[in-house]
């Protein structure tokens, strides 16, 4: 389990000078956790020393911002921001007990086991009706917000407001989130679920390449289809990434700890054989408390908002973050299957909205699309429309189109960077610091804004 120092999450997020971002925690935190607010746009889950806690996400919540005080150059908070941020990122708010959210009842029930046993043989026309019935009421979920939840970003921005005011400065410098001054990042990934989907990958690689995009492909190594070395060589030689998508996609990987440990050893071995450093869990089932057994550099299994997934919840952030030694690259857009078959939306308007929301917080726009569904009637054209829009937005807003392994590497390098004064000028020190940019956080009508140096 990741335990941060008092300044840990703020420093990991901003990489600012050490004198900034120190917060004191008021004594007398509540024994139990619950929901409360930290300003208008930040719903928190954790313990507080002020006000009352709401036991569900739908009711009115006490705003602890009114109880923040300033002592010297530090803000005194009635809650622990590290605890609250971890509660969101690890989805601990989904389970009132210890150990994280685990796996939902659907995968453990007899009906769920039968469903996953029959799923490979069910046509989409049947599956989507069963899934719509199971997901009924998704649009009434109050928290996380949908379609993209950015609560963690809102918390950090509110902490930055307090740091600016407590230090009585107009600007606070920090290491910018992305290399070369990119304002955000985008990546395309593809989970391969069937033999037909595998066979469509050659065409999909060519479609992506026609828009200048290289993607990662997540492989199911057992039972679903053969994985010939020639197929893997083709993906690699095309500049694409090969990652793991569980072992056999039976929907039970996280059902219990003992079985998970047995299966993850086999999955780790497949990763070595394939040279894969990334992972995505089938059906996005997950338990971040167990990630210490995974021998992957990064994971892509946690949605920012999981309203349309069998396992509800979400990490409430559009930025990468560390789960122990694993970098989590959250899924920040709706999956193609959910868009086309659950919402029955055959347009890219929702994707456009999600891209704008994510880049509005300078975040990671991550897509998970499936060759198995893109190859369906009319969906290739929709997918081309998405790529056209995505590349235009990235060009217009100077966002980085990257492979997941590139994002993972940058996030690891950035964590080792620090700001140092050199002849009265601030510069970044650390691995790949030549790619880093010094940015500044300031206030505009009480709202945090970021300033980047002009691009040459």
N, C-alpha and C positions, 0 to 999 in steps of 0.2 A: 504494500500500500504506500502511496506517495504521501509523505508528510513534509510540508514546506515550513521554512522559517517564517517569522512574522512578516518579513518583507518579500518572501519568496515569489509569490505569484505575480505581484506587481513588477518585480525586477525581471522575471522571466518574460513578462508581456512587453514591457517597455525598454528594457536594457538602458535605463537612465543612469545618471551619476549616482553614486552611493548615498549622497546627502539627501536625495529626494525619495519620497515614497515610504517613509517610516511612519508607522501608525501604532498608536497605543490602544490596547483593548481595555475597556472599562471592566471592573470587577463585577461579580455576581451574575454571570451568564446563566440562563435558564438551564434546568436539567434536561428538558426535552427540546426537540427541534420542531419548527413549524415555519409557516410562510409569513413574510413581512416585506415591506418595501424599503428601498434605499433610494429615495428620489422618485420622480414620477415614472420613469421608464425601466426600473430595475426591480423585478420580483426576486426575492431571496428565499432560500430555505436553510435554516440552521437555528442556532441558539442566540438569544439576545439578552441584554441587560436592561432593556427599556420597552415599555409598551406591552402589548399582548400579541400572542402568536395565533395565526389562523391555521386550523388543522387541515384545511383543504384549499385547493388553488382557486376556488370560484368565489369565495366571499370577500368582503372588504378587508384590507390589510393595513396594519399600522405602519406609518412611515417613520423609520428611525433616524432619518436625516435631521429631524428637528432636535434630536438628542446629541448630535455630534458637537464636541467642543474643541477648542484649540488650546494646547498647552505648549508654550514655546513655539517651536517650528513644526510640531507634530500635531496631527489630528487625533483626538481620542474618540474611538468608535465604540458603540454599544454592541458590537458583534465582531467576530473574527472573519475578515474577508477571505483569508486563505481557506478556512473551513467552508464558507459559503460557495466559493468558486469551485472547490473540489466536489461539493455536494451536487452541483449542477453538471460539471463535466463528467463525473462518474455516475450520474443519474441516481444518486442515493436518495433523492426526493421521491423516487418511485417506490421505495420500500421503507416503511417505518422502522424495520428491524435492521440488524447489522448484516453486512455481507453483500450489499448492493442489490440491484433489482433482479439478478438471476434471469431465468428463462420463464416466459409466460406460461400460463396453465394450458394453453392450446396445444403446445408441443408435448406436454406431459400426460394429457388426458388420453383415454382410450380412443375417443373420436379423432384427436389430433394425431395419434400414432397411425390410425387407419388412413387418415388423410395423406400423411407423408409417405405411407407405403404405396398408396395408389396414385399419388401426384404425378410421377413420371409417365403414367399411362392416361392421364386425364387431358383432354383437349382444353385449350384456353377458354373456349366457349362455356364449359362447365365450371372450370376453376374460378373464373371471374365472378360467377353468380354466388358461389359459396363464400368467396372472399368479401364481396360486397355485404353479404349478410353478417359476416363476422365483424367487419369494420363499421357497421352501422352506428351512427352517432359520433363519428370521428370529428365532425364539424362543430360539435358542442364542447370539445375539450378546451378548457380555459387556459391551460398552461402546459407546455410551452406554447408560444404563439405560432401561428401558421400563416403563410407557408415557410417562413424562415424565422427562427428565434435568434435574437442577438443580445440576449440578456447579459452574458458575460462581458461583452464589449461595453454595454451600458454601465455595468458595475465599475469596470476599470476607468472609464471616462469620468464617472462621478468621483472616484478616488483621485484622479488627476486634478479635478477641480479643487478638491480639498488641499492637495499638495501645493498647487499654485497659490492658493489663498493663504495657507499656513506659512509658506516661505516668503510671501509678499513679493513674488517675482512675476514678470509679465510673460516669460516663456520658460519652459523646461525642455532641454535638449534630450534626445534619446536616439537609439539606433533604429532607423526606419525598419518597418516590418519586412520589406522585400528588397531584393538586390537591385542595383542600378536605378533606384528611384521608381520602380514599378509601383503603380498605385494600388494594385491588387494582383490576384493570381487566378488562373483557371486551368483545370485539367480534365481530360476525358478518360474514362475507364469503361471497360466492357467485361461483364461476367458472361462466360460461355456455359450454358446449361445443357445443351443437347448436341447430338452429332450434327444435326442440320445447322445449328448455330456455328459450330466449329467449322463446317465446310463453307459457311458464308463469310468467314473472317477474311479470306483473301480479298474479296470485293470490298469489305468494310475498311480494310487497311488502305486500299486505293481511294476510297471515298474520303477518308480522313486526310490522306496525303494531299488530295487535290485542294484542300483548304489550309495546307501547311501544318497539319496537326499530327502528332505522334501520340499514341494511346497506350495504356496498359491493358493487358488481357489476363483475366483471372481464370485459372484452369481448375476443373474438377478432375482429380487424377484417378478416381476409382468409379467403376460401374456405369457411369453415364455414357462415356465414349472413349475410344482409344486416343492416346496422346502420343503420336509418332514423333520421333526426334526431328524428322523433316519439317513437321508443322511448327515446332518450337524454333527451329533454325530460321524458318521463313519469318516469323514474328521478330526475332532478334535482328536479322539482317535488314529488316525494314525499319529499324530504329525504334521498335516498340519494346514494351516491357512485358515480361512474363511473371505473373504472381499466382498465389494459391487461393482457391475458393473452397476452403474446407477439404474434406477427403472424399465423401460420396454424396453430399448435398441431401442428406436424409432429414434435415431439420431438427436433429437431436444432439448436436455437438455440445451444447451447454446444458443438457438436461440434468446432469449431476457431476460433481467434482471428480469422482473416481474415474468415470467413463471419459470425461474430458481429458484428464491427464494421460490416459492410455492412448486416446486418439491423437492428441496434440503431438505426442512423440513421433507418431507416424507422419503427421502433417509436416513437422519440422524436418523429417528426413526427406520428404518429397521436395521441400524448399531447397535443400542442399543439392539434390539431384538436378533440379531445374535452374539453379542459380537465382532463385526468387528471394527477394528481400521484403516483399509486401504481402499483406493478407487481407482478405475480406471474408467474413463469415457468411455462410449460406443463410438466406432469408433475413440477414442482418440480426440474427440472434447473437447475444453478447453478454458478457459479465466482465467488466473491466478489472474487477478485483482478482481475476485469474490470469491476467495477461503476463504475469511474471514467468509463466511456463512456456510462453511463445518465444521462439527464437527468430523473430522477425524484427527488422528495423522499424517498420511502420505498419499501421493498421488503418483500414478504411471502412469499418463496420458500424460507426456510430452516426446516426442522422442528427442534424441540428434540431429538427422537429420530426418526431416519428408517428405522426397522426395516422398515416396510411400504411403502417407496418404492423405485423402481428405482435411484435414487442413494442409497446408504446413507450413514450419518454422522449429522450433527446438530450444532447449535451449542451444545448442552449448557447452555442458559440459558432462563429463562422471562421475562426482562426485555428490553425494547428495547435496542439498542446501535447505535453508529455504525460504518459501514463507509465510511471517508473522509467524504464529505459526505452520504451516504445513511443514513437511519435504517432499521435492520432491525427489523421487527415479526415476531418468530419465530412459526411455527405451533406451538402448544403442545398441540393435541388431535388425535386421529385423524380423518382425513377420512372423510366419510360413505360414500364408495365402498369404502374399505378395511374399515370396520366391517361394512358390510352384505354385501359380496361376497367379501372375502378372509378375514376372520374369521368370516363367516356368523353374525354376532351381530345379532339383531333386537331389541335392547333399548338403553337408554341408560345401563346400569350402568357401562360403561367410561368414557363421557363424564363421569358423575358423579365417578368416581374421579379423572379427570384434572383436573377443575375444582377438586377439593379439594387435589390436589397442587400445582397452580399457585398458588392463593390462599394455600396454606400458606407460600409464599415471597413473598407480596404481589406476585405477578407478573401477567402479561398472559395472560388466557384468550382465545385466538384460535381461532375456528372457520372452517373452509373447507368449506362444503356446496354442493352443486350442484343447481340446479333440475332438471337432466336426470335426477337420481337420486331426488330428493325426490318427484317426481311419480309414481314407481313405486308399485305396489300396496302399500298398508300403510305406506309410508314417510312420508306426510304426517302421519299420526297420531303416528309416532315423533318426527318433527321438532317437532310441537306439544308433545309431552311434554318434549323438550329445552328449548324456549323457556320453558315453564312452570317447569321446575326452575331454569334459569339466572336468570330474573328473580327467583324467590324467594330464591335464594342471594345474588344481588347486593343485594337489599333487606335481607336478614338480616345480611349481613356488610359492608354499606356499601361495595360495590364499584361502580366507575364503568362504566356501559354507554355506550360511546362509538363513534364512527366512527373508522376508521383515521386519517383526516386530523387528527382532534382529538388522537389519541394522538401522532402525529408532531409536531404543533405544540407540544404540552406538553413533549415530550422535548427539543425544540430550545430552548425557553424555559428549561427547568430547567437545561440545560447552561451557560447564561449567568448562573445565579443564584449568589449567594454569601451566606454568613452574615456579618453585621456586628454589632458591639456598639453599641447606641444607649441611652445613659443607664443602662448596666449590664444592659440587656436585649438578648437576641439577636433579631435580625429578619432577614428575607430581603430582599436587594436584587437587582433585575434585572427583566426583562420579565415581566409578569403575576405579580409577587411577591405581590400581594394574594390570589392563589389558593393560595400556597405555605404549608406548615406546617413548623414546626421540630419535628423528632422527636429522640429520644434512643436511642442504643444502649447497652445495659448487659449485665452477665453474670448469668445465673441457673444456678447449678451448672455453671459452665464453658461454658454455651451462650449465644449472643447472643440477646437479646430486644429488641424495639423498643417504645418507649413513645410514644404520641401524646397530644396534649392532648384532654381530654374534648370531644366534639362538643356544640355548643349546641343 
